[in-house]
Amino acid sequence: MYGTVRDEIRATLEEIEAAGLWKNERELTSPQQAHITTAKADAINFCANNYLGLADHPDVVAAATAALRDWGFGMASVRFICGTQTLHKQLEHAISDFLQTEDTILYSSCFDANGGVFEVLFGADDAIISDELNHASLIDGIRLSKAARYRYRNADMADLRSQLEAAKAAGAHRMVVVTDGVFSMDGYLAPLDQICDLADEFGAMVLVDDSHAVGFVGDGGRGTPEHFGVMDRVDILTGTLGKALGGASGGYVSTHREIVALLRQRSRPYLFSNAVAPVVAAGSLKAIELARESGAGRETLRHNTALFRELMTAEGFDLLPGSHPITPVMFPGEDGARRAAQIADEMLTHGVYVIAFSYPVVPQGKARIRVQLSAAHSEEDVRTCVAAFVAARDAVR
C-alpha cells in the first residue's frame, strides 16, 4: 500500500528541492554558543536565538546539572497526575514576578502554549483579531478555537481599527487582539501602545507572544510591554524559555490568575503533555535570575546590533530598518533566493554560520539572510561577520 504513497511523497520532496526551498540541518559538534563547531567547519554562530548568551552559561549548566542529580531526568507524567515538582512551582512564580503578572502556567513549548490558550478562552460568540505576520503557533492555536477570525495588515492600526469595528458590528462577545511582540522574520516591534489604545476603545483584550523579546527588550528585560510602557495593559503574555532565557525548551502563559486556573483545568496541551523536565526548569530558573541582573549584557547586545547595522550599511547591504538583534539582510527579486543561499554557504567557508530564508517562510521575492546578534559576540566577531558578507558577495555573482 505504501508504494503509491511513497511515490507521491518523493515527488513532493523533489518539488521542494527543485524550487530551492530545501532545508538542510547542519549538525553541530559543540554546545550552542557564540563560537560553534559544525561537521564541516568551526564558525561564529549568527543564527541562534541565544540573545544573552545564556545557553552555555556556567551557572545555568551548574543549576541544570544539580537538578539532574537531585530531581531526576524526567517526570514521566502530566502535571495534574504526578508531574508537578517544587521546581515547576518555583519557575512559575519566578516568571510571574519577572513579568509582573498574577500567575503563570508552564507548557512544554511556546508552540503548545499558543496552541492551548485560544480554544479555552474564546468560543463561537467571540472574535480573535490577529496580525497577518503572527507566528505559526499563534495561527494554529487560533484555528483550534471556534471564535470568528479577523486578520489585520502587519502593524497597521487603521486596518486593526477596521477589523475591530467589523467584529463589534457582528456582535462579538469577547474580543482579543493577538500579536507577536517582535516579528521574527523582520525584527519589527509591534506598536503595543497603539494596539492597547485601540483595544481599550473597543473593549478588547490583548494577547502578546513575546518570545523574541523577553529577557532583553526593555530597560529591565521584561519585553515589549515594558519597552512601550504597557505592562499593566497587556492581558495575556505567552513566551518561551527556549531563546534568551536559557535556550533549552519550555513555554508559558503569564496572565490573570483566573485565566491560569481555567487553563489548568481545560488546556489540552497542558493536560495531555508531560511536565517540563526538571533540568530545564532548574536551568531556566537560573537563566531568569541572570537575565534580571543582565543590564550589562543587554547593553552589549544593543552595541553589537548597532555596530553590525552600521558596518553593513556602509558596505552597501540592504537591511530592514530597526534596532532589534534580528537583522535581516535582504536579497530581493527573482534571483534573490539563490543568491542568499549561495552567500550563506560561502560565508561558512569564511568561518561565519548564517542561514538564508526564502519563500514560503518569507514572501516571494523577499529572500534574506537573518542575522541574529548576541551579547556573547565580541566586537571582533561582529566585524568578522561583516567581512565574511563582503567576501561572499564578491565570490557569488
C-alpha positions in Angstrom: 0.0 0.0 0.0 2.8 2.4 0.9 4.2 2.1 -2.7 1.9 4.7 -4.2 2.2 6.9 -1.2 6.0 6.7 -1.4 6.0 7.9 -5.0 3.8 10.8 -4.2 5.9 11.9 -1.2 9.1 11.6 -3.3 7.5 13.8 -5.9 6.7 16.4 -3.3 10.2 16.3 -1.9 11.6 16.7 -5.5 9.4 19.7 -6.0 10.7 21.3 -2.7 14.3 20.7 -3.7 13.8 22.0 -7.3 12.2 25.2 -6.0 15.3 25.9 -3.9 13.3 25.5 -0.7 15.1 22.5 0.8 16.1 23.0 4.4 19.4 21.3 5.4 20.1 20.7 9.0 23.7 21.4 9.8 25.0 19.2 12.6 26.7 20.9 15.5 29.5 19.0 17.2 29.8 21.5 20.0 27.5 23.2 22.6 25.3 26.0 21.5 27.4 29.2 21.9 28.8 32.1 20.0 31.6 30.0 18.6 30.5 26.6 17.4 31.9 23.6 15.6 29.9 22.0 12.7 30.6 18.8 10.9 32.3 20.9 8.2 34.0 23.8 10.0 34.5 25.9 13.0 32.3 29.0 12.9 31.0 32.1 14.7 27.3 31.5 15.1 24.9 34.2 14.0 21.8 32.0 13.7 20.8 31.2 17.3 18.2 33.0 19.4 20.8 33.0 22.2 20.4 36.7 22.8 22.0 37.0 26.2 24.5 34.1 25.7 22.9 32.0 28.5 22.6 28.7 26.6 26.0 27.6 27.8 26.4 29.9 30.8 28.3 28.0 33.5 25.7 29.0 36.2 22.8 27.7 34.1 24.7 24.5 33.3 25.5 24.0 37.0 21.9 24.5 38.0 20.7 22.0 35.5 23.4 19.5 36.5 22.4 19.8 40.2 18.8 19.3 39.3 19.5 16.2 37.3 21.1 14.7 40.4 18.6 16.0 42.9 15.3 15.8 40.9 15.9 13.1 38.3 15.8 13.1 34.5 12.1 13.4 33.6 8.6 13.5 35.1 7.0 10.6 33.2 3.6 12.2 33.8 1.4 15.2 33.2 1.2 17.9 35.8 -2.2 17.1 37.4 -1.3 13.4 38.0 2.2 13.3 39.4 4.1 15.6 37.2 4.5 18.7 39.4 7.6 19.3 41.4 8.6 22.2 43.6 10.8 23.3 40.7 7.8 23.8 38.5 6.0 26.0 41.0 9.2 28.0 41.7 9.7 28.6 38.0 6.0 29.7 37.5 6.4 32.1 40.5 9.7 33.5 39.1 8.2 34.2 35.7 5.2 35.9 37.2 7.4 38.0 39.4 9.7 38.9 36.5 6.8 39.9 34.2 4.7 41.4 36.9 1.7 39.3 36.3 -0.7 37.5 38.7 0.1 33.9 37.7 1.9 31.7 35.1 1.3 28.2 33.7 4.2 26.2 32.1 4.0 24.3 28.8 6.4 22.1 27.0 7.0 24.8 24.4 5.5 28.2 23.5 4.0 26.4 20.4 2.0 24.4 22.9 1.2 27.5 25.0 -0.2 29.2 21.9 -1.9 26.0 20.9 -3.7 25.7 24.3 -4.9 29.2 25.1 -7.4 30.2 22.5 -9.7 27.2 22.5 -10.2 27.5 26.2 -10.9 31.3 26.3 -12.7 32.1 23.1 -15.8 30.4 21.7 -18.3 30.7 18.9 -19.7 34.0 20.2 -16.2 35.6 20.3 -13.7 37.2 17.9 -10.0 37.0 17.5 -8.3 39.8 15.6 -4.8 38.7 14.6 -1.8 40.4 12.9 -1.1 38.8 9.5 2.5 38.1 10.3 2.0 36.4 13.6 4.0 33.2 14.3 2.7 29.9 13.0 1.9 28.7 16.6 -0.5 31.6 17.1 -2.1 30.9 13.7 -2.5 27.2 14.5 -3.8 28.0 18.0 -6.4 30.4 16.7 -7.6 27.8 14.2 -8.4 25.5 17.1 -10.9 28.0 18.5 -14.4 28.3 17.2 -14.3 32.1 17.5 -14.7 34.3 14.5 -11.3 35.2 13.0 -10.3 38.6 11.7 -6.8 39.4 10.3 -5.3 42.9 10.1 -2.3 44.0 8.0 1.0 43.9 9.8 1.2 46.6 12.5 -1.4 48.6 10.5 -3.5 50.4 13.1 -6.1 51.7 10.6 -6.7 48.2 9.5 -6.8 47.0 13.1 -9.5 49.5 13.8 -11.5 48.4 10.8 -11.3 44.7 11.9 -12.3 45.7 15.5 -15.3 47.6 14.1 -16.3 44.6 12.0 -16.0 42.2 14.9 -18.1 44.5 17.1 -20.7 45.1 14.5 -21.0 41.3 14.1 -21.9 41.1 17.8 -18.8 39.5 19.2 -19.0 38.9 22.9 -15.3 38.6 23.9 -12.7 40.2 21.6 -8.9 39.8 21.7 -6.2 41.4 19.7 -3.3 39.0 19.1 0.2 40.0 18.1 3.8 39.0 18.2 5.8 41.4 20.3 8.6 41.1 17.8 8.0 39.7 14.3 10.7 37.1 13.9 11.4 37.3 10.2 11.7 41.1 10.2 12.8 42.1 13.6 10.0 44.7 13.8 8.4 45.5 17.2 4.6 45.6 17.3 3.3 49.1 18.3 1.8 47.8 21.6 1.0 51.3 22.9 -1.3 51.9 19.9 -2.7 48.4 20.0 -3.6 48.8 23.7 -5.3 52.2 22.9 -7.5 50.6 20.3 -8.2 47.6 22.4 -9.3 49.8 25.3 -11.5 51.8 22.9 -13.3 48.7 21.7 -13.3 46.7 25.0 -11.0 44.1 23.6 -8.3 42.1 25.4 -4.7 42.0 24.2 -2.5 38.9 23.9 1.2 39.2 23.0 3.6 36.4 22.2 6.9 38.0 23.4 9.2 35.1 22.6 11.8 37.2 20.7 11.8 40.0 23.4 11.6 38.6 26.9 14.9 38.8 28.7 16.5 41.6 26.7 14.0 44.1 25.3 13.0 46.9 27.7 15.1 48.5 30.4 14.6 45.6 32.8 14.4 42.9 30.0 10.7 42.3 30.6 10.0 42.6 26.8 7.9 44.7 24.5 5.2 45.6 27.1 7.9 47.2 29.2 9.5 48.9 26.2 6.2 50.5 25.3 5.1 51.2 28.9 2.0 49.0 28.7 2.9 46.2 31.2 -0.4 46.7 33.0 -2.5 46.9 29.9 -1.5 43.6 28.2 -3.9 40.9 29.4 -2.1 37.7 28.3 1.6 37.1 27.7 2.9 34.0 26.1 6.6 33.3 25.6 9.4 30.7 25.6 12.2 29.6 27.8 14.0 28.4 24.6 15.5 31.7 23.4 17.0 34.4 25.7 16.0 32.6 28.9 18.5 29.7 28.7 17.7 28.4 25.2 16.5 24.9 26.2 12.8 24.3 25.9 9.5 25.1 27.6 6.9 27.9 27.2 4.4 29.7 29.3 1.2 31.7 29.6 1.5 34.5 32.1 -1.6 36.4 32.9 -4.5 36.9 35.3 -4.9 34.2 38.0 -8.4 33.2 36.8 -7.2 32.6 33.3 -4.4 30.4 34.5 -6.7 28.5 36.8 -9.0 27.8 33.8 -6.1 26.8 31.6 -5.0 24.2 34.2 -8.5 22.7 34.0 -9.1 22.7 30.3 -6.0 23.4 28.2 -5.3 20.3 26.2 -1.5 20.7 25.6 -1.1 21.2 29.3 -3.4 18.3 30.4 -2.0 15.8 27.9 1.7 16.5 27.8 4.5 15.6 30.1 5.7 18.3 32.5 8.8 20.3 31.7 11.9 18.3 32.6 13.4 19.1 36.0 16.8 20.0 34.4 15.0 22.5 32.1 13.1 24.0 35.0 16.2 24.5 37.1 18.3 25.9 34.3 15.5 28.3 33.3 15.2 29.5 36.9 18.8 30.4 37.0 18.6 32.0 33.5 15.7 34.2 34.6 17.8 35.3 37.6 20.7 36.1 35.4 18.5 37.9 32.9 17.1 40.1 35.6 20.6 41.2 36.5 21.9 41.4 33.0 21.9 45.1 32.3 25.5 44.9 31.0 24.5 42.0 28.7 21.6 44.0 27.3 23.9 46.9 26.7 26.4 44.7 24.9 23.6 43.2 22.8 22.5 46.7 21.8 26.0 47.8 20.9 26.7 44.7 18.8 23.4 45.2 17.0 24.1 48.9 16.2 27.7 48.1 15.1 26.6 45.4 12.8 23.9 47.6 11.2 26.3 50.5 10.8 29.1 48.4 9.2 26.7 46.5 6.9 25.1 49.7 5.7 28.5 51.2 5.0 29.3 48.2 2.8 26.1 48.8 0.8 24.0 45.9 2.0 20.2 46.2 2.1 19.0 45.9 5.7 15.5 46.1 7.0 15.3 49.1 9.4 15.1 48.6 13.1 17.1 48.1 16.4 16.3 44.5 17.3 19.1 41.9 17.2 17.2 40.1 14.4 18.8 41.9 11.4 17.5 40.7 8.0 20.0 41.2 5.2 17.8 41.4 2.1 18.2 39.8 -1.3 15.1 40.9 -3.3 14.0 39.8 -6.7 13.6 36.6 -8.6 17.2 35.6 -8.2 17.3 36.6 -4.5 16.7 33.2 -3.0 19.5 31.6 -5.0 21.9 34.4 -4.1 21.0 34.4 -0.4 21.6 30.6 -0.2 24.9 30.7 -2.1 26.2 33.6 0.0 25.2 31.8 3.3 27.1 28.7 2.1 30.1 30.7 1.1 30.2 32.5 4.4 30.7 29.2 6.2 34.0 28.8 4.4 34.9 32.1 6.0 34.0 30.9 9.5 30.6 32.5 9.8 27.4 30.5 10.2 24.2 32.1 8.9 21.1 30.8 7.2 19.1 32.0 4.2 15.3 32.3 4.3 13.1 32.3 1.2 9.5 31.6 0.2 7.3 30.2 1.7 9.0 31.2 5.0 9.1 34.8 3.8 7.1 36.4 0.9 8.1 35.7 -2.7 10.9 38.0 -3.9 11.9 38.9 -0.3 14.7 36.4 0.4 17.0 37.2 3.2 19.8 36.1 5.5 18.5 36.6 9.0 21.5 37.6 11.2 20.9 37.3 15.0 23.3 39.1 17.3 24.1 38.0 20.8 25.7 39.5 23.9 28.1 36.6 23.7 29.6 38.0 20.4 32.7 40.2 20.7 33.2 43.3 18.6 35.7 41.3 16.6 33.1 38.6 16.0 30.8 41.3 14.5 33.5 42.7 12.3 34.4 39.2 11.1 30.8 38.6 10.2 30.6 41.8 8.1 33.9 40.9 6.4 32.5 37.4 5.5 29.4 39.0 4.0 31.6 41.2 1.8 33.9 38.3 0.7 30.9 36.1 0.0 29.2 38.8 -2.0 32.3 39.2 -4.1 32.6 35.5 -4.7 28.9 34.9 -5.6 27.8 36.7 -8.8 
